[in-house]
Amino acid sequence: MIAVDTNVLVHAHRRDGELHERCARAVRTLAEGVAAWALPWPVLHEFLAVVTHPRIFDPPSRLDEAVDQVDAWLESPSAVVVGETPEHWTALVAVLQDGQVAGPRIHDARMTALCVSQGVRTLWSFDRDFSRWTDRLDVRPPPE
């Protein structure tokens, strides 16, 4: 299963970036396909925070536009929303120790543990910080 990271969803949503077409096309392919694909809850929360932030975008997306976008992705019959389970803590500790991380990289470890524990094998992302866990998760940008 493929999961989509925040940065890919932001580019798919925001038409003012150079990666918009690529990301929009890639996410649309997943959403219109029959294979299951994952939207992690932390990614959806972060997406809303980023696209509506006035210090990041001028103008930022309106909240109703951002919510409508998330609703559209959630309406995909093949989308699977993933979140932490009771086993998450054990998976997170293993990923933290394996990657020897602290501070801001805890979020990336959380996402790695979440994906791996939910059967995600590939994460579409432009974030190179996930490279510490390539033995657990295949992280790559979306196809062009």
C-alpha positions as CSV (number, residue, x, y, z in Angstrom):
1,M,0.0,0.0,0.0
2,I,1.2,3.5,-0.7
3,A,0.7,6.4,1.8
4,V,0.9,10.0,0.8
5,D,2.9,12.5,3.0
6,T,1.9,16.1,3.8
7,N,4.2,17.8,1.3
8,V,2.7,15.8,-1.6
9,L,-0.8,16.6,-0.6
10,V,0.0,20.3,-0.2
11,H,1.5,20.4,-3.7
12,A,-1.5,18.5,-5.1
13,H,-3.9,21.1,-3.5
14,R,-2.0,24.3,-4.0
15,R,-2.1,25.4,-7.7
16,D,0.6,28.0,-7.2
17,G,3.6,25.6,-7.0
18,E,5.8,24.1,-9.6
19,L,5.1,20.6,-8.4
20,H,1.3,21.0,-8.4
21,E,0.6,19.2,-11.7
22,R,2.8,16.2,-10.9
23,C,1.4,15.8,-7.4
24,A,-2.2,16.4,-8.4
25,R,-1.9,13.8,-11.1
26,A,-0.3,11.2,-8.8
27,V,-2.8,11.6,-6.0
28,R,-5.7,11.6,-8.6
29,T,-4.3,8.3,-10.0
30,L,-4.4,6.8,-6.5
31,A,-7.8,8.2,-5.7
32,E,-9.4,6.9,-8.9
33,G,-7.6,3.5,-8.8
34,V,-8.8,0.3,-7.2
35,A,-5.7,-0.4,-5.1
36,A,-5.9,0.7,-1.5
37,W,-3.8,3.8,-0.6
38,A,-3.3,5.4,2.8
39,L,-4.0,8.8,4.2
40,P,-2.5,8.9,7.7
41,W,-4.4,11.1,10.2
42,P,-1.3,13.0,11.2
43,V,-0.8,13.9,7.5
44,L,-4.3,15.2,7.2
45,H,-4.0,17.3,10.3
46,E,-0.7,18.7,9.2
47,F,-2.1,19.4,5.7
48,L,-4.8,21.6,7.2
49,A,-2.3,23.4,9.3
50,V,0.1,24.1,6.5
51,V,-2.3,25.2,3.7
52,T,-4.3,27.5,5.9
53,H,-1.2,29.1,7.5
54,P,-0.8,32.8,6.4
55,R,2.9,32.8,7.0
56,I,3.4,29.9,4.6
57,F,1.0,31.0,1.8
58,D,-0.1,34.4,0.7
59,P,-3.0,34.0,0.4
60,P,-3.5,30.8,2.4
61,S,-6.2,28.4,1.5
62,R,-9.4,29.1,3.2
63,L,-10.4,26.5,5.8
64,D,-13.5,25.5,3.9
65,E,-11.4,24.9,0.7
66,A,-8.9,22.8,2.7
67,V,-11.7,20.8,4.4
68,D,-13.4,20.3,1.0
69,Q,-10.1,19.0,-0.4
70,V,-9.7,16.5,2.5
71,D,-13.3,15.4,2.0
72,A,-12.7,14.8,-1.7
73,W,-9.7,12.5,-0.9
74,L,-11.7,10.7,1.8
75,E,-14.5,10.0,-0.7
76,S,-12.1,7.9,-2.7
77,P,-13.4,4.3,-2.4
78,S,-9.8,3.0,-2.3
79,A,-8.6,5.4,0.4
80,V,-7.7,4.0,3.8
81,V,-7.4,6.4,6.7
82,V,-4.7,5.1,9.1
83,G,-4.0,6.0,12.6
84,E,-2.3,4.7,15.7
85,T,-3.4,1.4,17.2
86,P,-2.7,-0.1,20.6
87,E,0.5,-1.6,19.1
88,H,1.7,1.8,18.0
89,W,3.9,2.5,21.0
90,T,6.0,-0.7,20.6
91,A,6.4,0.1,16.9
92,L,7.3,3.7,17.6
93,V,9.9,2.8,20.2
94,A,11.6,0.4,17.8
95,V,11.7,3.1,15.1
96,L,13.0,5.7,17.5
97,Q,15.8,3.5,18.7
98,D,16.6,2.2,15.3
99,G,17.0,5.7,13.9
100,Q,18.5,7.2,17.0
101,V,16.3,10.3,16.7
102,A,15.1,13.0,19.1
103,G,13.5,16.4,18.8
104,P,11.8,17.4,15.6
105,R,12.6,14.0,13.9
106,I,10.2,12.3,16.3
107,H,7.3,13.2,13.9
108,D,9.1,11.4,11.0
109,A,9.6,8.4,13.3
110,R,5.9,8.5,14.3
111,M,4.9,8.5,10.6
112,T,7.3,5.6,9.8
113,A,6.0,3.5,12.7
114,L,2.4,4.3,11.8
115,C,2.9,3.4,8.2
116,V,4.8,0.2,8.8
117,S,2.4,-1.0,11.5
118,Q,-0.6,-0.4,9.1
119,G,0.9,-2.3,6.2
120,V,2.1,0.6,4.2
121,R,5.2,-0.3,2.2
122,T,5.8,2.9,0.3
123,L,5.5,6.6,1.3
124,W,5.3,9.2,-1.3
125,S,7.3,12.2,0.1
126,F,9.8,14.8,-0.8
127,D,11.2,14.7,2.7
128,R,14.7,13.2,2.9
129,D,14.5,12.8,6.7
130,F,12.8,9.5,6.2
131,S,16.1,8.1,4.8
132,R,17.1,6.7,8.2
133,W,14.4,4.0,7.9
134,T,14.8,2.7,4.3
135,D,15.0,-0.8,5.6
136,R,11.4,-0.4,7.0
137,L,9.7,1.9,4.5
138,D,10.3,2.7,0.8
139,V,10.2,6.5,0.7
140,R,10.2,8.2,-2.8
141,P,8.7,11.2,-4.5
142,P,5.4,10.6,-6.4
143,P,5.9,9.5,-10.1
144,E,6.3,12.2,-12.7
